[in-house]
Amino acid sequence: MEDSGRPWLRRLAFVPVLAVGVVAFLALKASRAEPEKITLTETGRRVRTLSAQRLQIIPRATGYGVVQAREEWQMIAEVSGRVVEFSDQLKEGGFIKKGTVLVRIDPADYQLTETQKEANLEGVRAQISQIRVQETSARKTLKIEERSLELAESSLARLRKLQSSGAVSQSDVDAEERTVLGQRKAVQSLRNTLRELPTNRKVLEAQLKQEKAGLAGASRDIARTEIVAPYDIRIRSVATALEEVVGSGQVLAVADGLDMAEIPAQYAIGELRPLVPFRPNQTPISTDALSRLPELIGLTAKVRLESTDLSAEWDANFDRFTTVDPKTRTVGVVVTIADPYTASRSAERPPVVPGMYMEVQLEGRPRDGCLALPRAALHGNIVYVANAERRLERREVEVDFRQSDYVCLRSGVAPGDQVIVTDLIPAIEGMLLDPAPDQDAAKQLATATGQQVQPK
């Protein structure tokens, strides 16, 4: 019986220990201090903003091209022969005035040909003169022979009457008849000659024309042995020398005209759209309108040369559009500079010479109502705006067109909206902002657009 009660005694031995633990826990809990409570406040993110406004802008597009002369002249030999005269000015880079003799090819062979053609011509003329004399003589002889024939026929008729009366014999009549037949033959021969002589004369007259043409060709060949500058030129390359034998069709030199320089530059089609607004219902399309295209679209151009130690700019004129390149999907635009070698007289600029690599900036007519923003303010098709509560709004916008430094919006932002130009990371819809106007961004935008802010 005593052994069976011992397990309960062992369990009751832990009760005092548990009680002491509970009392100690309650004492520690009662003695612990309460945690300090902190009130959280929202802090606005500092951002730079720009007030959206409608501006009058000047659309621009920038391309690049290499200067080339509008007129390129190839000095091509039109005759063969040995070069017997060679101008000292005919060298690469040389400037030559119009009318200067550049090369003379030995004309001796062509002068001999001309002499031969002249002799042939005189021979044909002599033959024609001889035929005319023969015609005159044959006509006079024909009249005599025709009169003789009349007399012979009259004599034959008298003899036949006398024969009938027995006064003359038959032999006398036969003899007279033979005389008449011979006279008739002579008359017929002269008539045939008069019919043949005009034909012979026409053959000789055709030959005369041929000889005249040959003589003119020989004279032209002699003139072609002398090559002169057709206008003021600058020699680009030379491919012949004194005493060299050249062939007909051989290029002896290449030169550039001095009156006009062209710069063909390439532009993406989208870049030119703001500069050349096309309205199907308003833009005339006709041969006359296309011929006046530079005047109608009103493009102006500036050409710039930039290098490590030189920066220069020239005014240029828009001349024409060229073909569209299907590979690069760009369209060519040609601008011109008049008097490229003297265009720098009023400033410290080098002459515009072929081979220069130039930046070509096109400017269109001013366009009103562009809601312009810096390109940095655009994030894809999203613009960040600080609303009246200084909270961030993400606006989806539609771009009308883009320029190198700014974009013109069609929708999504209204004039007066505070557009954020700071690059926010992360940009959370509704986050609190601390906006501050960015004067530098406003000035840069005004400079890029090229115009003052227009009244609302």
C-alpha positions as CSV (number, residue, x, y, z in Angstrom):
1,M,0.0,0.0,0.0
2,E,2.8,2.4,0.7
3,D,4.5,1.7,-2.6
4,S,1.4,2.5,-4.6
5,G,1.1,6.1,-3.2
6,R,4.7,7.2,-4.1
7,P,4.0,8.3,-7.7
8,W,1.6,11.0,-6.5
9,L,4.1,12.2,-4.1
10,R,6.7,12.6,-6.9
11,R,4.2,14.7,-9.0
12,L,3.2,16.9,-6.1
13,A,7.0,17.7,-5.7
14,F,7.0,19.8,-8.9
15,V,4.0,22.0,-7.9
16,P,6.1,24.4,-5.7
17,V,8.7,24.8,-8.5
18,L,6.0,25.6,-11.1
19,A,4.4,28.1,-8.8
20,V,7.7,29.9,-8.3
21,G,8.2,30.1,-12.1
22,V,4.8,31.6,-12.7
23,V,5.3,34.2,-10.0
24,A,8.7,35.1,-11.5
25,F,7.2,35.5,-15.0
26,L,4.5,37.7,-13.8
27,A,7.0,39.8,-11.9
28,L,9.2,40.3,-15.0
29,K,6.2,41.2,-17.2
30,A,5.0,43.8,-14.7
31,S,8.5,45.4,-14.5
32,R,9.1,45.7,-18.4
33,A,8.7,49.2,-19.9
34,E,6.2,49.8,-22.8
35,P,7.8,50.4,-26.3
36,E,7.9,54.0,-27.6
37,K,5.3,54.8,-30.3
38,I,6.5,56.8,-33.4
39,T,4.1,58.7,-35.7
40,L,5.1,58.1,-39.4
41,T,4.9,61.1,-41.9
42,E,5.1,60.9,-45.8
43,T,8.0,62.8,-47.4
44,G,7.7,64.1,-51.0
45,R,10.3,63.1,-53.6
46,R,12.2,66.1,-54.9
47,V,11.6,66.4,-58.7
48,R,12.2,69.0,-61.4
49,T,9.2,70.0,-63.5
50,L,8.4,71.9,-66.6
51,S,5.1,73.6,-67.4
52,A,3.7,72.3,-70.6
53,Q,2.8,75.1,-73.1
54,R,2.0,75.4,-76.7
55,L,4.9,76.9,-78.7
56,Q,5.5,78.1,-82.2
57,I,8.3,75.8,-83.4
58,I,10.6,75.6,-86.3
59,P,11.0,71.9,-87.4
60,R,14.5,70.8,-88.3
61,A,16.1,67.7,-89.7
62,T,19.8,66.9,-89.8
63,G,21.6,64.9,-92.4
64,Y,25.1,64.4,-93.7
65,G,26.6,64.4,-97.1
66,V,29.8,65.0,-99.2
67,V,30.2,68.1,-101.3
68,Q,30.3,67.7,-105.0
69,A,30.3,70.2,-107.9
70,R,27.1,70.7,-109.7
71,E,28.9,70.6,-113.0
72,E,31.5,67.9,-113.6
73,W,33.4,68.1,-116.9
74,Q,35.3,65.2,-118.4
75,M,37.9,66.2,-121.0
76,I,37.5,63.5,-123.6
77,A,39.6,63.2,-126.7
78,E,37.3,63.3,-129.8
79,V,40.1,62.4,-132.2
80,S,43.2,60.2,-132.0
81,G,46.7,61.4,-132.1
82,R,49.8,62.6,-130.3
83,V,49.6,65.4,-127.7
84,V,51.8,68.2,-129.1
85,E,50.7,71.0,-126.7
86,F,50.0,70.7,-123.0
87,S,48.9,73.6,-120.8
88,D,51.1,74.3,-117.7
89,Q,47.8,75.0,-115.8
90,L,46.6,71.5,-116.5
91,K,47.4,69.9,-113.1
92,E,45.5,68.5,-110.2
93,G,43.9,71.3,-108.2
94,G,44.6,74.0,-110.8
95,F,42.1,76.7,-111.5
96,I,41.5,77.4,-115.2
97,K,39.5,80.2,-116.9
98,K,37.0,79.6,-119.6
99,G,38.5,79.4,-123.1
100,T,42.0,78.4,-122.0
101,V,43.6,75.9,-124.4
102,L,44.4,72.8,-122.4
103,V,45.6,70.2,-124.9
104,R,46.4,70.2,-128.6
105,I,46.5,67.0,-130.6
106,D,48.7,66.8,-133.7
107,P,46.4,67.9,-136.5
108,A,48.6,67.0,-139.5
109,D,46.7,63.8,-140.5
110,Y,43.4,65.6,-140.3
111,Q,44.7,68.6,-142.4
112,L,45.8,66.1,-145.1
113,T,42.3,64.6,-145.0
114,E,40.8,68.1,-145.3
115,T,43.1,68.8,-148.3
116,Q,42.0,65.6,-150.0
117,K,38.3,66.3,-149.4
118,E,38.8,69.8,-150.8
119,A,40.3,68.4,-154.0
120,N,37.6,65.8,-154.3
121,L,35.0,68.5,-153.9
122,E,36.6,70.6,-156.7
123,G,36.7,67.6,-159.0
124,V,33.0,67.0,-158.5
125,R,32.2,70.6,-159.1
126,A,34.2,70.5,-162.4
127,Q,32.2,67.5,-163.5
128,I,29.0,69.2,-162.8
129,S,30.1,72.3,-164.8
130,Q,31.1,70.0,-167.7
131,I,27.7,68.4,-167.7
132,R,26.0,71.8,-167.8
133,V,28.2,72.8,-170.8
134,Q,27.3,69.5,-172.5
135,E,23.6,70.2,-171.9
136,T,23.8,73.6,-173.5
137,S,25.8,72.3,-176.4
138,A,23.5,69.3,-177.0
139,R,20.4,71.6,-177.0
140,K,22.0,73.9,-179.7
141,T,23.1,70.9,-181.7
142,L,19.7,69.3,-181.4
143,K,18.1,72.4,-182.9
144,I,20.5,72.2,-185.9
145,E,19.9,68.5,-186.4
146,E,16.2,68.9,-186.1
147,R,16.3,71.6,-188.9
148,S,18.5,69.4,-191.0
149,L,16.0,66.6,-190.6
150,E,13.2,68.9,-191.7
151,L,15.1,69.8,-194.9
152,A,16.0,66.1,-195.6
153,E,12.3,65.1,-195.2
154,S,11.3,67.9,-197.6
155,S,13.9,66.8,-200.1
156,L,12.7,63.2,-199.9
157,A,9.1,64.3,-200.5
158,R,10.1,66.2,-203.7
159,L,12.1,63.3,-205.0
160,R,9.1,61.0,-204.6
161,K,6.9,63.3,-206.6
162,L,9.5,63.5,-209.3
163,Q,9.9,59.7,-209.3
164,S,6.2,59.3,-210.1
165,S,6.7,61.5,-213.2
166,G,9.8,59.5,-214.2
167,A,12.2,62.5,-213.6
168,V,14.4,60.7,-211.0
169,S,15.4,57.2,-210.5
170,Q,14.5,54.9,-207.6
171,S,18.1,54.9,-206.5
172,D,18.1,58.7,-206.0
173,V,15.0,58.3,-203.8
174,D,16.5,55.5,-201.8
175,A,19.7,57.5,-201.2
176,E,17.7,60.5,-200.0
177,E,15.7,58.2,-197.7
178,R,18.9,56.9,-196.1
179,T,19.9,60.5,-195.5
180,V,16.6,61.1,-193.7
181,L,17.0,58.0,-191.5
182,G,20.5,59.0,-190.5
183,Q,19.3,62.5,-189.7
184,R,16.5,61.1,-187.6
185,K,19.0,58.9,-185.7
186,A,21.2,61.9,-185.0
187,V,18.2,63.8,-183.6
188,Q,17.1,60.9,-181.4
189,S,20.7,60.4,-180.1
190,L,20.8,64.1,-179.0
191,R,17.4,63.8,-177.4
192,N,18.6,60.7,-175.4
193,T,21.7,62.6,-174.4
194,L,19.6,65.5,-173.1
195,R,17.5,63.0,-171.1
196,E,20.6,61.3,-169.6
197,L,22.6,64.4,-168.7
198,P,20.2,65.7,-165.9
199,T,20.4,62.3,-164.3
200,N,24.1,62.3,-164.4
201,R,24.1,65.8,-163.0
202,K,21.9,64.8,-160.0
203,V,24.3,61.9,-159.2
204,L,27.2,64.3,-159.2
205,E,25.3,66.8,-157.1
206,A,24.6,64.1,-154.5
207,Q,28.3,63.3,-154.6
208,L,29.0,67.0,-154.2
209,K,26.9,67.0,-150.9
210,Q,28.8,63.9,-149.7
211,E,32.2,65.6,-150.4
212,K,31.0,68.7,-148.7
213,A,30.0,66.7,-145.6
214,G,33.4,64.9,-145.7
215,L,35.2,68.3,-145.9
216,A,33.1,69.6,-142.9
217,G,33.9,66.5,-140.9
218,A,37.6,66.9,-141.7
219,S,37.4,70.6,-140.6
220,R,35.6,69.5,-137.4
221,D,38.3,66.9,-136.7
222,I,40.9,69.6,-137.0
223,A,38.9,71.8,-134.6
224,R,38.7,68.9,-132.2
225,T,42.4,68.5,-132.0
226,E,42.3,71.6,-129.7
227,I,40.6,71.2,-126.4
228,V,39.6,74.3,-124.4
229,A,38.0,74.9,-121.0
230,P,34.2,75.3,-121.6
231,Y,33.8,77.4,-118.4
232,D,35.8,78.3,-115.3
233,I,36.9,75.0,-113.8
234,R,39.1,73.4,-111.1
235,I,41.1,70.3,-112.3
236,R,40.3,67.2,-110.2
237,S,42.6,64.7,-112.0
238,V,44.8,64.4,-115.1
239,A,45.3,61.3,-117.1
240,T,47.6,62.3,-120.0
241,A,50.9,64.1,-120.7
242,L,52.8,65.8,-123.5
243,E,53.8,63.6,-126.4
244,E,51.5,60.9,-125.3
245,V,49.4,59.2,-128.0
246,V,45.7,59.3,-127.1
247,G,42.7,57.6,-128.6
248,S,39.3,58.8,-129.5
249,G,37.0,58.6,-126.5
250,Q,39.8,58.5,-123.9
251,V,39.3,60.6,-120.7
252,L,42.2,63.0,-120.5
253,A,41.2,64.9,-117.3
254,V,38.3,65.5,-115.0
255,A,37.3,69.0,-113.7
256,D,34.7,70.6,-111.5
257,G,32.7,73.8,-112.3
258,L,33.2,76.7,-109.9
259,D,29.8,78.3,-110.0
260,M,27.8,76.0,-107.8
261,A,28.4,73.2,-105.2
262,E,25.9,70.5,-104.3
263,I,25.6,68.5,-101.1
264,P,23.3,65.4,-101.4
265,A,22.3,64.3,-97.9
266,Q,20.2,61.4,-96.7
267,Y,17.2,61.7,-94.2
268,A,14.8,59.3,-92.7
269,I,11.3,59.8,-94.2
270,G,9.9,60.4,-90.7
271,E,12.4,63.2,-90.1
272,L,11.2,65.1,-93.1
273,R,7.4,64.8,-92.3
274,P,7.3,67.8,-89.9
275,L,9.2,69.9,-92.5
276,V,7.0,69.0,-95.4
277,P,3.4,68.8,-94.2
278,F,1.3,67.0,-96.8
279,R,-2.5,67.4,-96.8
280,P,-4.1,65.3,-99.6
281,N,-7.1,67.7,-99.9
282,Q,-5.0,70.9,-99.9
283,T,-1.6,70.1,-101.4
284,P,-1.6,70.5,-105.2
285,I,0.0,67.7,-107.2
286,S,0.7,68.7,-110.8
287,T,3.7,69.2,-113.0
288,D,3.7,72.9,-112.4
289,A,3.4,72.5,-108.6
290,L,6.2,69.9,-108.5
291,S,8.5,72.2,-110.6
292,R,7.9,74.9,-107.9
293,L,8.4,72.5,-105.0
294,P,11.2,74.4,-103.3
295,E,9.1,77.5,-103.3
296,L,6.0,75.8,-102.1
297,I,7.4,73.9,-99.1
298,G,9.7,76.8,-98.0
299,L,12.6,74.8,-96.8
300,T,15.8,76.6,-95.8
301,A,19.2,75.0,-95.1
302,K,22.4,75.5,-93.3
303,V,25.6,73.6,-93.9
304,R,28.2,73.1,-91.1
305,L,31.8,71.8,-91.1
306,E,33.0,70.6,-87.7
307,S,36.6,69.4,-87.0
308,T,39.0,69.5,-84.0
309,D,40.2,73.0,-84.7
310,L,37.6,74.4,-87.1
311,S,33.9,75.2,-87.0
312,A,32.2,76.9,-89.9
313,E,28.7,77.4,-91.2
314,W,27.3,78.4,-94.6
315,D,23.8,79.3,-95.7
316,A,22.5,77.0,-98.4
317,N,19.5,76.6,-100.7
318,F,17.2,73.6,-100.8
319,D,17.3,72.4,-104.4
320,R,15.4,69.1,-104.8
321,F,14.5,65.7,-103.5
322,T,16.2,62.7,-105.0
323,T,15.2,59.0,-105.0
324,V,14.3,56.9,-101.9
325,D,16.9,54.3,-101.0
326,P,14.9,51.0,-100.3
327,K,17.8,49.6,-98.3
328,T,18.2,52.4,-95.8
329,R,14.7,53.7,-96.2
330,T,16.0,57.2,-96.5
331,V,15.3,60.0,-99.0
332,G,17.9,62.1,-100.6
333,V,17.9,65.9,-100.4
334,V,20.2,68.1,-102.4
335,V,21.1,71.6,-101.2
336,T,23.3,74.0,-103.1
337,I,25.9,76.8,-102.3
338,A,26.5,79.4,-104.9
339,D,30.1,80.5,-105.6
340,P,31.5,78.0,-103.2
341,Y,35.1,79.2,-103.6
342,T,34.2,82.8,-102.7
343,A,31.3,82.1,-100.3
344,S,33.8,82.6,-97.4
345,R,35.0,86.1,-98.3
346,S,33.1,87.8,-95.5
347,A,34.2,85.4,-92.7
348,E,37.1,83.3,-91.7
349,R,35.9,80.2,-93.4
350,P,37.5,77.8,-95.9
351,P,36.1,77.5,-99.4
352,V,33.6,74.8,-100.0
353,V,35.3,72.2,-102.1
354,P,34.3,68.7,-103.4
355,G,35.0,66.0,-100.9
356,M,34.2,67.9,-97.7
357,Y,31.9,65.9,-95.3
358,M,29.2,68.3,-94.2
359,E,26.3,68.4,-91.7
360,V,23.2,69.6,-93.5
361,Q,20.4,71.1,-91.4
362,L,17.0,71.7,-93.0
363,E,14.5,74.1,-91.5
364,G,10.8,74.2,-92.3
365,R,8.3,76.9,-92.0
366,P,7.2,77.8,-88.4
367,R,4.4,75.7,-87.0
368,D,2.0,76.9,-84.4
369,G,0.4,75.0,-81.5
370,C,3.1,72.5,-80.8
371,L,2.8,71.2,-77.2
372,A,6.5,70.6,-76.9
373,L,8.4,68.6,-74.2
374,P,12.0,67.6,-73.9
375,R,12.6,64.1,-75.1
376,A,14.0,63.2,-71.7
377,A,10.5,63.7,-70.3
378,L,9.1,60.9,-72.4
379,H,9.3,57.3,-71.2
380,G,8.2,55.2,-74.1
381,N,4.7,56.5,-74.5
382,I,4.3,57.6,-70.9
383,V,4.8,61.1,-69.3
384,Y,5.0,61.7,-65.6
385,V,2.9,64.6,-64.3
386,A,2.8,66.2,-60.9
387,N,-0.9,66.9,-60.2
388,A,-2.5,69.6,-58.0
389,E,-2.1,67.3,-54.9
390,R,1.6,66.9,-55.7
391,R,1.0,63.3,-56.6
392,L,2.6,61.5,-59.5
393,E,0.3,60.6,-62.5
394,R,1.4,58.4,-65.3
395,R,-0.1,59.8,-68.5
396,E,-0.2,57.9,-71.8
397,V,0.5,60.3,-74.6
398,E,0.3,60.3,-78.4
399,V,3.3,61.9,-80.2
400,D,2.6,64.1,-83.2
401,F,6.3,64.2,-84.4
402,R,9.7,64.0,-82.9
403,Q,12.8,66.3,-83.2
404,S,16.3,65.7,-82.0
405,D,15.8,67.5,-78.6
406,Y,12.0,67.6,-78.1
407,V,8.7,66.1,-79.1
408,C,5.4,67.6,-80.1
409,L,2.4,65.8,-78.4
410,R,-1.0,65.3,-79.9
411,S,-2.8,64.2,-76.8
412,G,-2.3,63.1,-73.2
413,V,-0.9,66.4,-71.7
414,A,-2.7,69.7,-71.5
415,P,-1.1,73.2,-71.4
416,G,-0.2,74.1,-67.8
417,D,0.4,70.5,-66.7
418,Q,3.6,70.2,-64.6
419,V,5.6,67.6,-66.5
420,I,8.3,65.9,-64.5
421,V,11.7,66.0,-66.3
422,T,13.6,64.1,-63.5
423,D,14.2,60.5,-64.3
424,L,12.3,58.8,-61.4
425,I,13.2,55.3,-60.3
426,P,10.9,53.9,-59.3
427,A,8.0,55.9,-60.6
428,I,5.0,54.8,-58.5
429,E,1.5,56.1,-59.4
430,G,0.3,58.4,-56.6
431,M,3.6,58.9,-54.9
432,L,4.1,62.2,-53.1
433,L,6.3,64.7,-54.9
434,D,8.2,67.9,-54.1
435,P,8.1,69.6,-57.5
436,A,10.4,72.5,-58.4
437,P,10.4,74.4,-61.7
438,D,13.4,73.7,-63.9
439,Q,14.4,77.0,-65.5
440,D,17.4,75.5,-67.3
441,A,15.1,72.9,-69.0
442,A,12.7,75.7,-70.0
443,K,15.6,77.7,-71.6
444,Q,16.9,74.6,-73.4
445,L,13.5,73.8,-74.8
446,A,13.1,77.4,-76.0
447,T,16.4,77.2,-77.7
448,A,15.6,73.9,-79.3
449,T,12.3,75.0,-80.7
450,G,13.7,78.3,-81.9
451,Q,10.7,80.4,-81.0
452,Q,9.1,82.2,-78.1
453,V,6.2,80.9,-76.1
454,Q,2.9,81.8,-77.9
455,P,-0.1,83.2,-76.1
456,K,-2.5,80.6,-74.9
